[in-house]
Amino acid sequence: MENIEKAPNVPPFVRYCAMLVPTVFDDSLSYYEALCALSNWVQNNLVDVVNNNAEVTEEYIQLTKDLQSYVEHYFENLDVQEEINNKLDEMVANGTFQAILDTYVTGQIQ
């Protein structure tokens, strides 16, 4: 993931189509008119989609790097004994530990 570079935004698509006198004299489109229609469609539809996907890809790469960093550094400052002590103190305070102990002791006696 480190070697992926930021995807650049696509610059505005420049088209050099000028509406001229038709080059064909029936209802069909000439090659030039078809090219103008295609470039117009690309300008209106495709460029925005490509730019949006580039932004989403950039955000995905950043979130992946953040997750990787979190996972790599999670256990560096983790004190397991302190976490166990905190959990036992919490269980004693809310009565869960006593309930587990009572169940275990009465199960042994019977």
Rosetta blueprint (number, residue, H / E / L):
1 M L
2 E L
3 N L
4 I L
5 E L
6 K L
7 A L
8 P L
9 N L
10 V L
11 P L
12 P L
13 F L
14 V L
15 R L
16 Y L
17 C L
18 A L
19 M L
20 L L
21 V L
22 P L
23 T L
24 V L
25 F L
26 D L
27 D L
28 S L
29 L L
30 S L
31 Y H
32 Y H
33 E H
34 A H
35 L H
36 C H
37 A H
38 L H
39 S H
40 N H
41 W H
42 V H
43 Q H
44 N H
45 N H
46 L H
47 V H
48 D H
49 V H
50 V H
51 N H
52 N H
53 N H
54 A H
55 E H
56 V H
57 T H
58 E H
59 E H
60 Y H
61 I H
62 Q H
63 L H
64 T H
65 K H
66 D H
67 L H
68 Q H
69 S H
70 Y H
71 V H
72 E H
73 H H
74 Y L
75 F L
76 E L
77 N L
78 L L
79 D L
80 V H
81 Q H
82 E H
83 E H
84 I H
85 N H
86 N H
87 K H
88 L H
89 D H
90 E H
91 M H
92 V H
93 A H
94 N H
95 G L
96 T H
97 F H
98 Q H
99 A H
100 I H
101 L H
102 D H
103 T H
104 Y H
105 V H
106 T H
107 G H
108 Q H
109 I H
110 Q L
